[in-house]
Each structure stands twice: as structure tokens, then as C-alpha cells.
Amino acid sequence: MTRVPLPSHLNLMIIAGEPSGDAHASTLVKALQASARANIEVKVFGATGPLMRAARVESIVQSDNLAILGLLEIGGALPRFWRAYEALKSAALTRKPDAVILVDWPDFNLRIAHALHRRGLKIIYYISPQLWAWRPHRVRNIKRDVDLLLAILPFESEWYRSRGVEHVEFVGHPLAGEVRAHYERDEFCKRYQLDPARPIVSLLPGSRRREVQRILPPMLDAATLISQKDKNVQFVLAIAPSRSAGEIKQIIAQRLDAANLFERVRIIEEETREALAASDAAAIASGTATLEAALLRTPMVIVYKESRVNWHTLGRLITAEHYGLVNLIAGERLVTELMQNELEGERLAAEIISLLEPERNQALRIRLKEVTARLGDGGASLRAARRILEAVAEWKS
């Protein structure tokens, strides 16, 4: 197949909303800039988070304030979403980019994809919407409005193709080959006054204030019960970087004080991967951190708890057999999931104690290595960037 040369100037639009999308989009932009030849100018504009702005993406809309969680938050945010939608649509139709790259964020991005595609713009979707998990009927939107779909989970390509989406490709997961601790367990223990000879359990209650308010209490109940049975177990509570970090630290301090656990729980800030790599087991709120733990081969329990309204309304829409990404990739319940009413201190404590048993712990580490190998061997962002440049070159030839 003859390679179509790129034009000397590329004008791309990129739209990402959630913090994880901002991270993946910024890496993709850097890969696009690295993949284009030196004599090709690549300009990118769109909806940006702080990492995208650091990667020199021109900000039409700052998406930092558009990340919400749950039905109760949506009503108050609708005016902000509408203004962002109109600003981005206007910029796209005025500037006419060579392609619009959408990153995750399906509720917003599928809507803008329809508005822009019907006006002749080419749409690339990177990190394909997880329609296999909920609202699968929206696959018709993908068929109608997306010219190239780039999937990051190994089973997604077949899922989409079986439903008539031919323009889908698996590029690997952007975290594959990238998740590693900056230092070893002994150094971690030295920094945080922990004993490397004793078991370490990490608690990751999420990165949003309301998540932490719901998920942290049963985690601390479990820590109390485990401590009563085995005083050798050490606990670390890892706080991920977020706009709510200050509020989250206040909530954690109050909860630790109420549970009388200040002396037994070390608080770790911005070193989640180091904490997970050093841990013998972990309890983790469902999300990207569970995949990071799997890539670090840390045995875990996946947990989550929503408000009753959100769980009753949104939970019924979920069609996937599993909630955790590692279980979806494995195609089986490899890791225990404790969701909603199942998440209570006694059950979580029992599961963590079980994970600390040497035989089960080692067996799960081996299985996590096998399963995460399916995500690719690294370089997903670079592969995605090259495929995007190829597609743009073909469309402009």
C-alpha cells in the first residue's frame, strides 16, 4: 500500500473532559507532535485539562470544571455543558480542522460528534466509549458519526465489529508499559516509616469528594477489624491528585480520628503507584487505579458505592457482566468485586485477609501478569498517533 504524504500543516481539534481523558489526550498530542516530520506543523485546539494545556493545546474550553459524578450533579452543570458545547462547535465550524479527535467522555463527545460529522468534519474517537458496559444502543451513533474508532481494550474491536462497526482498530492500552513505581518497597517503607517485613495494605477510596465520603467508611471499618485480628498489618491510604484534594484530606482526617486509626494508617499523597507496588494487597475504588494495580500485579478487591438514587437509576443500565476492568479483560471474576450494599467492613476485611494468604496472593499475581499482557506491550499512544496521521493523510489526498 502506497503511503500518502502528510501536508505541511495539520490543524486538529481534540476534546477530552475527565482527568483521565486529559492525561491520555496530552500523551496522544505529544505522540502526534513526535510522529509528524520536522517540516510539518501540528496545531491542536479544543477542550482541555491542565495536562493538555501543558502540551501546548490551545484551549477553547477548559474542561476542568466539567467533570461531574451522578445524576444529582448534572442539573446544576447543564448550563456549563451547553456553553462548552456551543463554543466548541462554533470553533470547529469556523476553523474546519483536518480531523476532530474525541477522547472518552461519551455523553458529551457523542453529541458533538453528530453535530460536526453531519457538517462534513472527519471524526476520530480515541478510547472508544464503553458501550459494552451500558447503553449499547448508542453503537448506532458510532456507526453514523465516527470515521475511525481506536480501541484500547482487547475485546472491544470484536464487540464493535459484531455490531456493524468496521472502522475500529485496537491500538493497545496507553497504560501498558507505562505503569511503574519510581522506587522499591524498601525505599517506600523507609520514606513512610513502615516495616517492610510486615504486610502492607493500600486503601484507595477514589479521587472525588463524594466517592470518598461513601467508600472510605467501610474501608476504615475493614481496617479496624483486620487490626483486631492481626496487629502486624500496616495500612496506607493513597490520595490521588485532584481538584478536591484539600477537601478529601479533611474528610480523611475526620474519619481517621472518629475511627481512632490515626496511628495505624499512613496517608500517601501523589505516590499511588509506589504505594500499590509496595503493597501486599489493596482495596480500590473501581476505575483506572484498579488497572494500574493489575499492571503492578498487586492483589486487590475492587469496591464501589454510589448514592441510592444514582445506583437505582444508573445501575440498571449496566449490561456488562463485571464492573472491574481487569475482570472484563480476563473474561472472568478474577478479582473480587464488592459493589454498593456488598461493600461493608466485615466482607471487605475477610477478603483482604484472604488476599494476604501467601498461596492465594502469589497465584493472583501470576494471573494478573497473564491478563494484563493482553493490553499490549506499550507504545499505544504512539500507535494511535501514527494511525491518526495516516487517516488524515488519506482523507486529504
C-alpha positions in Angstrom: 0.0 0.0 0.0 1.4 3.4 -1.0 2.0 5.7 1.9 0.2 9.0 1.4 2.4 12.0 2.4 1.1 14.4 5.0 0.6 18.1 4.2 3.0 20.7 5.6 0.4 21.9 8.1 -2.1 19.9 10.2 -4.9 21.5 12.1 -6.5 19.2 14.7 -9.2 19.6 17.2 -9.2 17.4 20.4 -11.9 17.1 23.1 -11.4 15.5 26.5 -13.3 16.0 29.7 -12.4 13.8 32.6 -9.0 14.0 34.3 -8.1 10.5 32.9 -9.1 11.7 29.4 -6.9 14.8 29.9 -3.9 12.6 30.7 -4.5 10.3 27.8 -5.1 13.2 25.4 -2.0 15.0 26.4 0.1 11.9 25.8 -1.6 11.5 22.4 -0.8 15.1 21.5 2.8 14.7 22.4 2.9 11.5 20.3 1.3 13.3 17.3 3.9 16.0 17.6 6.7 13.5 17.7 5.3 11.4 14.9 4.9 14.2 12.4 8.0 15.0 10.4 10.1 18.0 11.4 8.8 20.1 8.5 5.2 19.5 9.4 3.5 22.0 11.7 0.8 20.4 14.0 -1.6 22.8 15.7 -4.1 21.4 18.1 -7.0 23.2 19.8 -10.1 22.1 21.7 -11.4 21.2 25.2 -8.5 20.9 27.6 -7.5 20.0 31.0 -4.2 21.2 32.7 -2.1 18.4 31.1 -3.3 19.2 27.6 -2.6 22.9 28.1 0.9 22.0 29.3 1.2 20.1 26.0 0.5 23.4 24.1 -3.1 22.6 23.1 -5.0 25.9 22.5 -7.9 26.0 24.9 -11.3 26.9 23.5 -12.9 25.4 26.6 -11.3 24.5 29.9 -12.8 21.1 30.8 -11.5 21.1 34.4 -14.9 22.2 35.8 -17.0 19.9 33.6 -16.1 16.6 35.4 -19.2 15.6 37.4 -20.4 12.4 39.0 -24.0 11.2 39.2 -27.5 12.4 38.4 -27.8 15.0 41.2 -24.9 17.0 40.0 -26.0 17.1 36.3 -28.8 19.6 36.7 -26.6 22.4 38.0 -23.9 21.7 35.5 -26.1 21.7 32.4 -25.6 25.5 31.5 -21.8 25.0 31.7 -22.0 22.0 29.4 -24.2 23.8 26.9 -21.9 26.8 26.8 -18.9 24.5 26.2 -20.8 22.6 23.5 -21.7 25.8 21.6 -18.1 27.2 21.9 -16.5 24.0 20.6 -19.0 23.6 17.8 -18.5 27.2 16.7 -14.7 26.9 16.8 -14.8 23.6 14.8 -17.1 25.0 12.1 -15.1 28.2 11.8 -11.6 26.6 11.8 -12.5 23.4 9.9 -9.9 21.1 11.4 -8.4 18.3 9.4 -9.9 15.9 12.0 -11.7 16.1 15.3 -10.3 13.7 17.9 -12.6 12.8 20.7 -11.2 11.2 23.8 -13.5 9.1 26.0 -16.2 11.3 27.7 -19.1 9.7 25.6 -22.1 11.7 26.8 -20.6 14.9 25.6 -18.5 13.6 22.8 -21.1 11.5 21.0 -23.4 14.6 20.9 -20.7 16.9 19.4 -19.6 14.1 17.0 -23.1 14.1 15.5 -23.2 17.9 15.1 -19.8 18.1 13.5 -19.9 14.9 11.3 -23.1 15.9 9.7 -21.4 19.2 8.7 -18.6 17.3 6.9 -15.9 17.1 9.5 -13.9 13.9 10.0 -14.3 12.3 13.4 -11.8 10.1 15.2 -12.7 8.5 18.5 -9.8 7.5 20.7 -10.5 5.4 23.8 -13.8 4.0 22.4 -16.9 4.5 24.5 -17.6 1.6 26.8 -20.9 0.8 25.2 -20.4 -2.8 26.0 -20.9 -1.9 29.7 -24.0 0.3 29.4 -26.3 1.9 26.8 -25.2 -0.4 24.0 -27.9 1.1 21.7 -25.6 4.1 21.2 -23.5 1.9 18.9 -25.6 3.4 16.1 -24.2 6.8 16.9 -20.7 5.4 16.4 -21.6 3.8 13.0 -23.2 7.1 11.8 -20.9 9.7 13.2 -17.3 8.3 13.7 -14.9 7.7 10.8 -12.2 5.9 12.8 -12.6 4.3 16.2 -9.4 3.5 18.2 -10.0 0.9 21.0 -7.7 0.4 24.0 -9.2 -2.8 25.4 -8.5 -6.1 23.6 -12.2 -7.3 23.4 -13.6 -4.0 22.1 -12.7 -4.4 18.5 -14.7 -7.6 18.1 -17.6 -6.2 20.1 -17.9 -3.3 17.8 -17.4 -5.3 14.6 -20.0 -7.8 15.6 -22.4 -4.8 15.7 -21.5 -3.5 12.3 -18.7 -1.0 13.1 -16.0 -1.8 10.6 -13.7 1.2 11.1 -12.4 0.1 14.6 -8.8 -0.8 15.5 -7.2 -2.0 18.7 -4.1 0.1 19.4 -3.3 -1.2 22.9 -3.9 0.4 26.3 -2.0 3.7 27.0 -1.0 2.5 30.5 0.6 -0.7 29.2 4.3 -0.5 29.6 4.0 2.9 31.4 2.9 2.0 34.9 5.8 1.5 37.2 6.9 2.6 40.7 9.8 5.1 40.9 11.4 3.2 43.8 11.2 -0.2 45.5 9.3 -1.4 48.6 12.2 -1.0 51.0 12.6 2.7 49.9 8.8 3.2 50.2 8.8 1.8 53.7 11.8 3.9 54.7 10.1 7.1 53.5 6.8 6.4 55.3 8.1 4.7 58.5 6.8 1.3 57.6 8.2 -2.1 58.3 9.0 -4.0 55.0 8.8 -7.3 56.9 5.2 -6.8 57.8 2.1 -6.9 55.4 1.1 -3.6 53.8 -2.5 -3.0 52.7 -3.3 0.0 50.5 -6.7 1.8 50.6 -7.7 3.9 47.6 -11.2 5.3 48.1 -11.3 7.4 44.9 -10.4 10.8 43.7 -13.7 12.6 44.1 -15.1 14.0 47.4 -18.4 12.2 47.2 -16.7 8.9 46.3 -14.5 9.2 49.3 -17.4 10.1 51.6 -19.2 6.9 50.6 -16.3 4.4 50.2 -13.9 5.4 52.9 -16.1 4.5 55.9 -16.4 0.7 55.1 -12.7 0.7 54.2 -11.8 2.0 57.7 -14.3 -0.4 59.2 -12.4 -3.2 57.5 -9.0 -1.8 58.7 -10.3 -1.8 62.2 -11.5 -5.4 62.0 -8.2 -6.5 60.4 -6.2 -4.8 63.0 -8.1 -6.6 65.8 -7.2 -9.9 64.2 -3.6 -9.2 63.1 -1.8 -6.2 64.6 1.1 -6.8 62.1 -0.9 -5.5 59.2 0.1 -1.9 58.1 -2.3 0.4 56.2 -1.6 3.2 53.8 -4.3 5.4 52.4 -3.4 6.8 49.0 -4.8 10.2 47.8 -4.7 10.8 44.1 -4.1 14.3 42.7 -7.4 16.1 42.1 -9.0 19.5 42.4 -10.8 18.2 45.5 -7.6 17.0 47.3 -7.9 19.6 50.1 -11.5 18.7 50.9 -10.7 15.0 50.6 -7.8 15.3 53.1 -10.2 17.0 55.6 -12.7 14.1 55.2 -10.0 11.5 55.7 -8.7 13.3 58.8 -12.1 13.4 60.3 -12.8 9.8 59.5 -9.5 8.6 60.8 -10.0 10.5 64.0 -13.5 9.1 64.5 -12.3 5.5 63.9 -9.2 6.0 66.1 -6.9 4.9 63.3 -4.5 7.9 63.0 -1.7 5.8 64.4 -2.4 2.8 62.1 -2.9 4.4 58.7 -0.2 6.3 56.8 -1.6 8.9 54.3 0.2 8.9 51.0 -0.1 11.8 48.6 0.6 11.7 44.8 2.5 8.4 45.1 -0.3 6.0 44.4 1.7 3.7 42.2 4.5 3.4 44.7 2.0 2.6 47.4 0.4 -0.1 45.2 3.7 -1.6 44.1 4.8 -1.9 47.8 1.5 -3.4 49.0 0.7 -7.0 49.6 -3.0 -6.3 48.9 -5.3 -3.3 48.2 -8.9 -2.2 48.3 -9.5 0.1 45.3 -12.5 2.2 44.1 -13.5 1.0 40.7 -11.7 2.9 38.0 -8.3 3.4 36.3 -6.4 2.7 39.6 -7.6 -0.9 39.5 -5.9 -1.3 36.1 -2.8 0.3 37.5 -2.8 -2.1 40.4 -3.2 -5.0 37.9 -0.3 -3.8 35.8 1.8 -3.7 39.1 0.5 -7.2 39.9 -1.0 -6.1 43.2 -3.8 -8.4 44.5 -6.9 -6.3 45.1 -10.5 -6.0 46.0 -12.5 -3.7 43.6 -15.1 -1.7 45.5 -17.7 1.0 44.8 -20.6 2.7 46.4 -23.0 5.2 44.8 -25.8 7.3 46.2 -29.1 5.3 46.3 -30.6 7.5 43.6 -27.6 7.0 41.2 -27.3 3.3 41.8 -31.0 2.7 41.4 -31.1 4.7 38.1 -27.8 4.1 36.5 -27.1 0.6 37.9 -30.0 -0.8 36.0 -28.4 0.4 32.7 -25.2 -1.5 33.2 -25.1 -4.6 30.9 -21.5 -5.8 31.5 -21.0 -9.0 33.5 -18.2 -7.4 35.6 -17.5 -3.9 36.9 -13.7 -4.0 37.2 -11.6 -3.6 34.1 -9.3 -6.4 35.0 -12.2 -8.8 35.2 -13.6 -7.6 31.9 -10.2 -8.2 30.2 -9.9 -11.6 31.9 -13.4 -12.6 30.9 -14.0 -13.9 34.4 -14.3 -12.8 38.1 -10.6 -12.9 38.7 -10.7 -10.2 41.3 -13.5 -9.9 44.0 -15.9 -7.0 43.4 -17.9 -5.5 46.3 -20.4 -3.1 44.9 -23.0 -0.9 46.7 -24.6 -2.9 49.6 -22.0 -5.6 49.3 -19.4 -3.1 50.4 -19.3 -3.3 54.2 -16.4 -3.6 56.6 -16.8 -7.3 57.6 -16.9 -8.6 54.0 -14.0 -6.3 52.9 -11.9 -7.3 55.9 -12.5 -11.0 55.2 -11.5 -10.6 51.5 -8.3 -8.7 52.3 -7.3 -11.2 54.9 -7.7 -13.9 52.3 -5.6 -12.0 49.8 -2.8 -11.8 52.4 -2.5 -15.6 52.4 0.8 -16.4 50.6 -0.6 -19.1 48.3 -3.6 -17.1 47.0 -1.5 -13.9 46.9 1.1 -15.4 44.6 -1.4 -17.2 42.4 -3.3 -13.9 41.8 -0.1 -12.1 41.0 0.7 -14.6 38.3 -2.8 -14.4 36.8 -2.7 -10.6 36.8 0.6 -10.7 34.8 -1.1 -13.0 32.3 -4.2 -10.9 31.9 -2.5 -7.5 31.6 -0.3 -8.9 28.9 -3.4 -8.7 26.6 -3.2 -4.9 26.8 -0.2 -4.7 24.6 3.5 -4.2 25.2 3.5 -0.4 25.4 3.5 2.4 22.9 -0.3 2.6 22.5 -0.3 6.4 22.3 2.4 6.4 19.6 0.4 3.7 17.5 -2.7 5.8 17.9 -0.9 8.9 16.8 0.5 7.2 13.7 -2.9 5.8 12.7 -4.5 9.2 13.1 -1.8 10.8 10.9 -2.3 8.1 8.3 -6.1 8.6 8.3 -5.7 12.4 8.0 -3.3 12.0 5.1 -5.7 9.6 3.3 -8.7 12.0 3.8 -6.7 14.9 2.5 -5.2 13.2 -0.6 
